[in-house]
C-alpha cells in the first residue's frame, strides 16, 4: 500500500526567554509588564513582581499587568494574592471593556480558569466555553 503522506521529521528547538537585563530601563506600564514577564519566564519571580507592581503604580487599569502579577503569585504559591489579582482583571474588564473585546474575553476566561484551579483544583470552564451555544 502506497503512503499518501511522507513522515516529517520534527526537531525540537530549545528556546530561551528574552533576557530582561538586555531590555533597557522601562518607562511605561507596557514596557514594565513585558520585562516583568521576561523575569517570570526565567523564574525570577521577585524581579517580576517588582516590575509588575511598578507597572500597576503607573497605570492602575493595566489589565495585562494584573493578569501577569496573578501568574507570578500563582507560581510562588501565594494563592490568595493570585486570586485577588485575577479578580481585579475581571473587575477591570467589566468596568472598562475597552476596544479589544476578543482579548478581554480571553483574559477573563483565563483569569477565571486560574482562580478555579487555585480554589477547586480544576479549570472548570465548561459553562464559560459553551455558554454561547446554549
VMD Tcl script that builds the backbone (N, CA, C; Angstrom):
set m [mol new atoms 402]
animate dup $m
set s [atomselect $m all]
$s set {name element resname resid chain x y z} {
  {N N UNK 1 A 0.835 -1.178 0.000}
  {CA C UNK 1 A 0.000 0.000 0.000}
  {C C UNK 1 A 0.882 1.244 0.000}
  {N N UNK 2 A 0.593 2.154 -0.877}
  {CA C UNK 2 A 1.371 3.374 -1.013}
  {C C UNK 2 A 0.901 4.406 0.023}
  {N N UNK 3 A 1.858 5.061 0.685}
  {CA C UNK 3 A 1.534 6.093 1.664}
  {C C UNK 3 A 1.180 7.388 0.940}
  {N N UNK 4 A 0.161 8.025 1.449}
  {CA C UNK 4 A -0.254 9.293 0.859}
  {C C UNK 4 A 0.619 10.462 1.314}
  {N N UNK 5 A 1.127 10.350 2.530}
  {CA C UNK 5 A 1.919 11.442 3.073}
  {C C UNK 5 A 3.247 10.902 3.587}
  {N N UNK 6 A 4.291 11.633 3.324}
  {CA C UNK 6 A 5.605 11.245 3.841}
  {C C UNK 6 A 5.718 11.728 5.282}
  {N N UNK 7 A 6.351 10.926 6.108}
  {CA C UNK 7 A 6.548 11.293 7.500}
  {C C UNK 7 A 7.566 12.415 7.575}
  {N N UNK 8 A 7.234 13.437 8.348}
  {CA C UNK 8 A 8.126 14.568 8.517}
  {C C UNK 8 A 8.927 14.378 9.790}
  {N N UNK 9 A 10.157 14.781 9.731}
  {CA C UNK 9 A 10.979 14.786 10.934}
  {C C UNK 9 A 10.747 16.100 11.658}
  {N N UNK 10 A 10.492 15.999 12.931}
  {CA C UNK 10 A 10.278 17.198 13.730}
  {C C UNK 10 A 11.421 17.307 14.726}
  {N N UNK 11 A 12.052 18.442 14.706}
  {CA C UNK 11 A 13.158 18.690 15.622}
  {C C UNK 11 A 12.703 19.670 16.686}
  {N N UNK 12 A 13.003 19.327 17.909}
  {CA C UNK 12 A 12.657 20.223 18.999}
  {C C UNK 12 A 13.756 21.267 19.133}
  {N N UNK 13 A 13.327 22.489 19.227}
  {CA C UNK 13 A 14.257 23.588 19.387}
  {C C UNK 13 A 14.092 24.121 20.799}
  {N N UNK 14 A 15.173 24.163 21.516}
  {CA C UNK 14 A 15.126 24.695 22.861}
  {C C UNK 14 A 15.252 26.209 22.770}
  {N N UNK 15 A 14.257 26.893 23.276}
  {CA C UNK 15 A 14.302 28.351 23.212}
  {C C UNK 15 A 14.560 28.907 24.605}
  {N N UNK 16 A 15.158 30.038 24.619}
  {CA C UNK 16 A 15.464 30.716 25.873}
  {C C UNK 16 A 14.669 32.013 25.907}
  {N N UNK 17 A 13.981 32.286 27.019}
  {CA C UNK 17 A 13.229 33.532 27.093}
  {C C UNK 17 A 14.156 34.746 26.956}
  {N N UNK 18 A 13.579 35.846 26.558}
  {CA C UNK 18 A 14.328 37.090 26.405}
  {C C UNK 18 A 15.013 37.431 27.721}
  {N N UNK 19 A 16.246 37.893 27.631}
  {CA C UNK 19 A 16.986 38.310 28.824}
  {C C UNK 19 A 16.471 39.672 29.266}
  {N N UNK 20 A 15.830 39.743 30.427}
  {CA C UNK 20 A 15.250 41.011 30.862}
  {C C UNK 20 A 16.293 42.108 31.084}
  {N N UNK 21 A 17.518 41.719 31.387}
  {CA C UNK 21 A 18.558 42.728 31.616}
  {C C UNK 21 A 18.981 43.400 30.313}
  {N N UNK 22 A 18.655 42.802 29.186}
  {CA C UNK 22 A 19.012 43.392 27.895}
  {C C UNK 22 A 17.898 44.286 27.350}
  {N N UNK 23 A 16.823 44.439 28.106}
  {CA C UNK 23 A 15.671 45.187 27.616}
  {C C UNK 23 A 15.757 46.682 27.910}
  {N N UNK 24 A 16.754 47.112 28.633}
  {CA C UNK 24 A 16.847 48.527 28.980}
  {C C UNK 24 A 15.925 48.869 30.128}
  {N N UNK 25 A 15.937 50.138 30.513}
  {CA C UNK 25 A 15.104 50.580 31.632}
  {C C UNK 25 A 13.722 50.988 31.116}
  {N N UNK 26 A 12.680 50.275 31.542}
  {CA C UNK 26 A 11.326 50.574 31.057}
  {C C UNK 26 A 10.819 51.921 31.570}
  {N N UNK 27 A 10.019 52.574 30.740}
  {CA C UNK 27 A 9.463 53.873 31.113}
  {C C UNK 27 A 7.938 53.856 31.193}
  {N N UNK 28 A 7.308 52.840 30.594}
  {CA C UNK 28 A 5.846 52.786 30.563}
  {C C UNK 28 A 5.350 51.501 31.229}
  {N N UNK 29 A 4.060 51.471 31.502}
  {CA C UNK 29 A 3.459 50.266 32.092}
  {C C UNK 29 A 3.609 49.073 31.148}
  {N N UNK 30 A 3.434 49.291 29.849}
  {CA C UNK 30 A 3.599 48.201 28.876}
  {C C UNK 30 A 5.013 47.627 28.915}
  {N N UNK 31 A 6.009 48.503 28.939}
  {CA C UNK 31 A 7.405 48.046 28.962}
  {C C UNK 31 A 7.732 47.322 30.263}
  {N N UNK 32 A 7.219 47.829 31.379}
  {CA C UNK 32 A 7.442 47.156 32.665}
  {C C UNK 32 A 6.774 45.789 32.690}
  {N N UNK 33 A 5.569 45.704 32.113}
  {CA C UNK 33 A 4.873 44.420 32.071}
  {C C UNK 33 A 5.654 43.421 31.222}
  {N N UNK 34 A 6.158 43.869 30.072}
  {CA C UNK 34 A 6.940 42.966 29.216}
  {C C UNK 34 A 8.201 42.484 29.928}
  {N N UNK 35 A 8.911 43.403 30.594}
  {CA C UNK 35 A 10.114 42.985 31.306}
  {C C UNK 35 A 9.755 42.086 32.489}
  {N N UNK 36 A 8.660 42.397 33.163}
  {CA C UNK 36 A 8.209 41.543 34.263}
  {C C UNK 36 A 7.941 40.128 33.798}
  {N N UNK 37 A 7.333 39.990 32.635}
  {CA C UNK 37 A 7.066 38.650 32.102}
  {C C UNK 37 A 8.342 37.962 31.628}
  {N N UNK 38 A 9.329 38.734 31.211}
  {CA C UNK 38 A 10.623 38.136 30.857}
  {C C UNK 38 A 11.278 37.574 32.121}
  {N N UNK 39 A 11.176 38.301 33.227}
  {CA C UNK 39 A 11.676 37.768 34.502}
  {C C UNK 39 A 10.882 36.521 34.903}
  {N N UNK 40 A 9.574 36.582 34.749}
  {CA C UNK 40 A 8.708 35.438 35.076}
  {C C UNK 40 A 9.125 34.206 34.269}
  {N N UNK 41 A 9.388 34.384 32.978}
  {CA C UNK 41 A 9.772 33.263 32.119}
  {C C UNK 41 A 11.077 32.637 32.579}
  {N N UNK 42 A 11.923 33.421 33.210}
  {CA C UNK 42 A 13.201 32.915 33.725}
  {C C UNK 42 A 13.101 32.492 35.195}
  {N N UNK 43 A 11.872 32.493 35.719}
  {CA C UNK 43 A 11.597 32.106 37.108}
  {C C UNK 43 A 12.284 33.027 38.114}
  {N N UNK 44 A 12.440 34.277 37.746}
  {CA C UNK 44 A 12.967 35.297 38.637}
  {C C UNK 44 A 11.762 36.096 39.154}
  {N N UNK 45 A 11.048 35.443 40.065}
  {CA C UNK 45 A 9.738 35.932 40.458}
  {C C UNK 45 A 9.775 37.234 41.256}
  {N N UNK 46 A 10.771 37.438 42.099}
  {CA C UNK 46 A 10.846 38.681 42.878}
  {C C UNK 46 A 11.003 39.891 41.956}
  {N N UNK 47 A 11.856 39.760 40.944}
  {CA C UNK 47 A 12.046 40.861 39.990}
  {C C UNK 47 A 10.787 41.063 39.150}
  {N N UNK 48 A 10.146 39.966 38.786}
  {CA C UNK 48 A 8.905 40.056 38.009}
  {C C UNK 48 A 7.838 40.797 38.815}
  {N N UNK 49 A 7.687 40.418 40.073}
  {CA C UNK 49 A 6.698 41.067 40.932}
  {C C UNK 49 A 6.982 42.563 41.054}
  {N N UNK 50 A 8.240 42.921 41.249}
  {CA C UNK 50 A 8.600 44.337 41.396}
  {C C UNK 50 A 8.232 45.135 40.141}
  {N N UNK 51 A 8.564 44.602 38.962}
  {CA C UNK 51 A 8.240 45.308 37.712}
  {C C UNK 51 A 6.736 45.424 37.508}
  {N N UNK 52 A 6.011 44.363 37.813}
  {CA C UNK 52 A 4.566 44.378 37.594}
  {C C UNK 52 A 3.867 45.332 38.557}
  {N N UNK 53 A 4.332 45.379 39.796}
  {CA C UNK 53 A 3.755 46.332 40.750}
  {C C UNK 53 A 4.058 47.768 40.332}
  {N N UNK 54 A 5.248 47.983 39.789}
  {CA C UNK 54 A 5.596 49.319 39.316}
  {C C UNK 54 A 4.726 49.691 38.115}
  {N N UNK 55 A 4.474 48.738 37.231}
  {CA C UNK 55 A 3.602 48.984 36.082}
  {C C UNK 55 A 2.204 49.385 36.557}
  {N N UNK 56 A 1.701 48.681 37.556}
  {CA C UNK 56 A 0.377 48.970 38.100}
  {C C UNK 56 A 0.356 50.340 38.774}
  {N N UNK 57 A 1.479 50.717 39.417}
  {CA C UNK 57 A 1.519 52.042 40.048}
  {C C UNK 57 A 1.489 53.153 38.989}
  {N N UNK 58 A 2.018 52.875 37.793}
  {CA C UNK 58 A 1.972 53.849 36.704}
  {C C UNK 58 A 0.599 53.891 36.039}
  {N N UNK 59 A -0.061 52.730 35.962}
  {CA C UNK 59 A -1.370 52.635 35.306}
  {C C UNK 59 A -2.220 51.618 36.058}
  {N N UNK 60 A -3.093 52.117 36.914}
  {CA C UNK 60 A -3.895 51.234 37.776}
  {C C UNK 60 A -4.965 50.464 37.012}
  {N N UNK 61 A -5.107 50.732 35.704}
  {CA C UNK 61 A -6.079 49.989 34.900}
  {C C UNK 61 A -5.387 49.071 33.886}
  {N N UNK 62 A -4.117 48.791 34.090}
  {CA C UNK 62 A -3.341 47.976 33.145}
  {C C UNK 62 A -3.662 46.490 33.365}
  {N N UNK 63 A -4.626 46.005 32.615}
  {CA C UNK 63 A -5.145 44.644 32.788}
  {C C UNK 63 A -4.048 43.598 32.663}
  {N N UNK 64 A -3.171 43.737 31.667}
  {CA C UNK 64 A -2.115 42.741 31.454}
  {C C UNK 64 A -1.186 42.634 32.659}
  {N N UNK 65 A -0.920 43.753 33.323}
  {CA C UNK 65 A -0.040 43.723 34.493}
  {C C UNK 65 A -0.685 42.980 35.658}
  {N N UNK 66 A -1.984 43.210 35.865}
  {CA C UNK 66 A -2.678 42.476 36.934}
  {C C UNK 66 A -2.709 40.976 36.622}
  {N N UNK 67 A -2.981 40.629 35.372}
  {CA C UNK 67 A -3.002 39.215 34.995}
  {C C UNK 67 A -1.623 38.589 35.210}
  {N N UNK 68 A -0.593 39.283 34.755}
  {CA C UNK 68 A 0.777 38.779 34.909}
  {C C UNK 68 A 1.153 38.651 36.379}
  {N N UNK 69 A 0.749 39.616 37.193}
  {CA C UNK 69 A 1.024 39.548 38.626}
  {C C UNK 69 A 0.327 38.338 39.241}
  {N N UNK 70 A -0.885 38.053 38.793}
  {CA C UNK 70 A -1.581 36.849 39.250}
  {C C UNK 70 A -0.794 35.591 38.908}
  {N N UNK 71 A -0.215 35.557 37.716}
  {CA C UNK 71 A 0.595 34.408 37.305}
  {C C UNK 71 A 1.840 34.255 38.190}
  {N N UNK 72 A 2.469 35.380 38.525}
  {CA C UNK 72 A 3.641 35.340 39.405}
  {C C UNK 72 A 3.243 34.810 40.771}
  {N N UNK 73 A 2.172 35.362 41.343}
  {CA C UNK 73 A 1.722 34.901 42.662}
  {C C UNK 73 A 1.351 33.419 42.640}
  {N N UNK 74 A 0.725 32.980 41.575}
  {CA C UNK 74 A 0.369 31.567 41.459}
  {C C UNK 74 A 1.627 30.698 41.412}
  {N N UNK 75 A 2.638 31.153 40.699}
  {CA C UNK 75 A 3.878 30.385 40.563}
  {C C UNK 75 A 4.609 30.222 41.891}
  {N N UNK 76 A 4.470 31.213 42.774}
  {CA C UNK 76 A 5.158 31.135 44.067}
  {C C UNK 76 A 4.210 30.704 45.184}
  {N N UNK 77 A 3.043 30.194 44.794}
  {CA C UNK 77 A 2.067 29.614 45.717}
  {C C UNK 77 A 1.508 30.633 46.714}
  {N N UNK 78 A 1.354 31.862 46.267}
  {CA C UNK 78 A 0.680 32.896 47.061}
  {C C UNK 78 A -0.748 32.986 46.512}
  {N N UNK 79 A -1.527 31.977 46.886}
  {CA C UNK 79 A -2.831 31.744 46.270}
  {C C UNK 79 A -3.820 32.884 46.462}
  {N N UNK 80 A -3.935 33.395 47.673}
  {CA C UNK 80 A -4.914 34.465 47.920}
  {C C UNK 80 A -4.577 35.718 47.125}
  {N N UNK 81 A -3.300 36.033 47.037}
  {CA C UNK 81 A -2.885 37.203 46.270}
  {C C UNK 81 A -3.111 36.978 44.774}
  {N N UNK 82 A -2.900 35.751 44.325}
  {CA C UNK 82 A -3.150 35.423 42.918}
  {C C UNK 82 A -4.624 35.583 42.595}
  {N N UNK 83 A -5.485 35.048 43.437}
  {CA C UNK 83 A -6.930 35.165 43.216}
  {C C UNK 83 A -7.344 36.633 43.215}
  {N N UNK 84 A -6.781 37.429 44.126}
  {CA C UNK 84 A -7.110 38.859 44.177}
  {C C UNK 84 A -6.694 39.557 42.873}
  {N N UNK 85 A -5.516 39.219 42.350}
  {CA C UNK 85 A -5.051 39.822 41.091}
  {C C UNK 85 A -5.945 39.408 39.930}
  {N N UNK 86 A -6.296 38.122 39.860}
  {CA C UNK 86 A -7.175 37.650 38.784}
  {C C UNK 86 A -8.573 38.274 38.904}
  {N N UNK 87 A -9.062 38.433 40.128}
  {CA C UNK 87 A -10.355 39.105 40.338}
  {C C UNK 87 A -10.300 40.540 39.839}
  {N N UNK 88 A -9.162 41.195 40.073}
  {CA C UNK 88 A -9.012 42.572 39.620}
  {C C UNK 88 A -9.046 42.643 38.091}
  {N N UNK 89 A -8.474 41.649 37.430}
  {CA C UNK 89 A -8.541 41.580 35.964}
  {C C UNK 89 A -9.995 41.583 35.516}
  {N N UNK 90 A -10.798 40.728 36.133}
  {CA C UNK 90 A -12.207 40.603 35.761}
  {C C UNK 90 A -12.952 41.911 36.039}
  {N N UNK 91 A -12.689 42.528 37.187}
  {CA C UNK 91 A -13.334 43.799 37.519}
  {C C UNK 91 A -12.984 44.883 36.501}
  {N N UNK 92 A -11.719 44.951 36.114}
  {CA C UNK 92 A -11.305 45.956 35.137}
  {C C UNK 92 A -11.969 45.729 33.778}
  {N N UNK 93 A -12.090 44.479 33.397}
  {CA C UNK 93 A -12.722 44.167 32.110}
  {C C UNK 93 A -14.200 44.553 32.139}
  {N N UNK 94 A -14.862 44.301 33.258}
  {CA C UNK 94 A -16.284 44.623 33.377}
  {C C UNK 94 A -16.498 46.136 33.402}
  {N N UNK 95 A -15.654 46.860 34.146}
  {CA C UNK 95 A -15.852 48.304 34.300}
  {C C UNK 95 A -15.275 49.116 33.144}
  {N N UNK 96 A -14.229 48.616 32.489}
  {CA C UNK 96 A -13.596 49.321 31.363}
  {C C UNK 96 A -13.392 48.348 30.216}
  {N N UNK 97 A -14.455 47.990 29.503}
  {CA C UNK 97 A -14.321 46.938 28.492}
  {C C UNK 97 A -13.291 47.236 27.404}
  {N N UNK 98 A -13.085 48.492 27.033}
  {CA C UNK 98 A -12.081 48.824 26.026}
  {C C UNK 98 A -12.467 48.351 24.634}
  {N N UNK 99 A -11.541 48.557 23.722}
  {CA C UNK 99 A -11.800 48.250 22.312}
  {C C UNK 99 A -11.526 46.796 21.961}
  {N N UNK 100 A -10.604 46.169 22.656}
  {CA C UNK 100 A -10.191 44.804 22.294}
  {C C UNK 100 A -11.023 43.778 23.053}
  {N N UNK 101 A -12.277 43.612 22.631}
  {CA C UNK 101 A -13.190 42.720 23.355}
  {C C UNK 101 A -12.776 41.258 23.246}
  {N N UNK 102 A -12.166 40.858 22.145}
  {CA C UNK 102 A -11.733 39.465 21.994}
  {C C UNK 102 A -10.631 39.145 22.994}
  {N N UNK 103 A -9.642 40.015 23.095}
  {CA C UNK 103 A -8.554 39.817 24.052}
  {C C UNK 103 A -9.094 39.831 25.474}
  {N N UNK 104 A -9.952 40.794 25.782}
  {CA C UNK 104 A -10.504 40.888 27.129}
  {C C UNK 104 A -11.333 39.665 27.494}
  {N N UNK 105 A -12.100 39.155 26.537}
  {CA C UNK 105 A -12.889 37.955 26.801}
  {C C UNK 105 A -11.974 36.769 27.104}
  {N N UNK 106 A -10.887 36.661 26.357}
  {CA C UNK 106 A -9.937 35.566 26.598}
  {C C UNK 106 A -9.253 35.733 27.954}
  {N N UNK 107 A -8.818 36.958 28.275}
  {CA C UNK 107 A -8.190 37.191 29.581}
  {C C UNK 107 A -9.153 36.899 30.727}
  {N N UNK 108 A -10.427 37.252 30.552}
  {CA C UNK 108 A -11.426 36.964 31.582}
  {C C UNK 108 A -11.557 35.462 31.803}
  {N N UNK 109 A -11.627 34.699 30.704}
  {CA C UNK 109 A -11.731 33.242 30.817}
  {C C UNK 109 A -10.473 32.651 31.459}
  {N N UNK 110 A -9.314 33.137 31.061}
  {CA C UNK 110 A -8.074 32.629 31.655}
  {C C UNK 110 A -8.014 32.948 33.142}
  {N N UNK 111 A -8.385 34.170 33.511}
  {CA C UNK 111 A -8.376 34.550 34.925}
  {C C UNK 111 A -9.335 33.667 35.719}
  {N N UNK 112 A -10.543 33.446 35.174}
  {CA C UNK 112 A -11.498 32.556 35.846}
  {C C UNK 112 A -10.940 31.142 35.976}
  {N N UNK 113 A -10.305 30.663 34.920}
  {CA C UNK 113 A -9.716 29.327 34.956}
  {C C UNK 113 A -8.646 29.195 36.016}
  {N N UNK 114 A -7.773 30.193 36.103}
  {CA C UNK 114 A -6.723 30.146 37.131}
  {C C UNK 114 A -7.329 30.191 38.534}
  {N N UNK 115 A -8.339 31.032 38.720}
  {CA C UNK 115 A -8.974 31.094 40.040}
  {C C UNK 115 A -9.644 29.768 40.384}
  {N N UNK 116 A -10.323 29.176 39.412}
  {CA C UNK 116 A -10.952 27.876 39.651}
  {C C UNK 116 A -9.902 26.819 39.991}
  {N N UNK 117 A -8.795 26.835 39.275}
  {CA C UNK 117 A -7.742 25.857 39.538}
  {C C UNK 117 A -7.173 26.030 40.944}
  {N N UNK 118 A -6.981 27.274 41.367}
  {CA C UNK 118 A -6.466 27.538 42.711}
  {C C UNK 118 A -7.473 27.099 43.765}
  {N N UNK 119 A -8.745 27.442 43.569}
  {CA C UNK 119 A -9.774 27.193 44.581}
  {C C UNK 119 A -10.379 25.794 44.531}
  {N N UNK 120 A -10.450 25.186 43.315}
  {CA C UNK 120 A -11.141 23.908 43.170}
  {C C UNK 120 A -10.250 22.791 42.651}
  {N N UNK 121 A -9.050 23.148 42.164}
  {CA C UNK 121 A -8.159 22.133 41.608}
  {C C UNK 121 A -8.467 21.786 40.164}
  {N N UNK 122 A -9.366 22.545 39.519}
  {CA C UNK 122 A -9.772 22.265 38.142}
  {C C UNK 122 A -10.155 23.589 37.488}
  {N N UNK 123 A -9.844 23.729 36.212}
  {CA C UNK 123 A -10.191 24.965 35.498}
  {C C UNK 123 A -11.695 25.155 35.421}
  {N N UNK 124 A -12.461 24.089 35.256}
  {CA C UNK 124 A -13.919 24.117 35.328}
  {C C UNK 124 A -14.533 25.280 34.543}
  {N N UNK 125 A -14.218 25.362 33.269}
  {CA C UNK 125 A -14.720 26.446 32.425}
  {C C UNK 125 A -15.765 25.997 31.408}
  {N N UNK 126 A -16.324 24.830 31.598}
  {CA C UNK 126 A -17.278 24.315 30.621}
  {C C UNK 126 A -18.416 25.295 30.357}
  {N N UNK 127 A -18.989 25.872 31.412}
  {CA C UNK 127 A -20.098 26.812 31.243}
  {C C UNK 127 A -19.645 28.055 30.485}
  {N N UNK 128 A -18.428 28.525 30.762}
  {CA C UNK 128 A -17.907 29.706 30.081}
  {C C UNK 128 A -17.686 29.442 28.599}
  {N N UNK 129 A -17.128 28.300 28.300}
  {CA C UNK 129 A -16.780 27.989 26.919}
  {C C UNK 129 A -18.017 27.691 26.091}
  {N N UNK 130 A -18.961 26.997 26.686}
  {CA C UNK 130 A -20.131 26.562 25.925}
  {C C UNK 130 A -21.338 27.478 26.078}
  {N N UNK 131 A -21.240 28.570 26.824}
  {CA C UNK 131 A -22.404 29.423 27.072}
  {C C UNK 131 A -22.972 30.030 25.792}
  {N N UNK 132 A -22.140 30.219 24.777}
  {CA C UNK 132 A -22.615 30.812 23.528}
  {C C UNK 132 A -23.466 29.841 22.725}
  {N N UNK 133 A -23.389 28.561 23.022}
  {CA C UNK 133 A -24.124 27.546 22.266}
  {C C UNK 133 A -25.497 27.316 22.893}
  {N N UNK 134 A -25.576 27.412 24.206}
  {CA C UNK 134 A -26.843 27.120 24.903}
  {C C UNK 134 A -27.944 28.088 24.560}
}
mol reanalyze $m
mol bondsrecalc $m
mol representation Tube
mol addrep $m
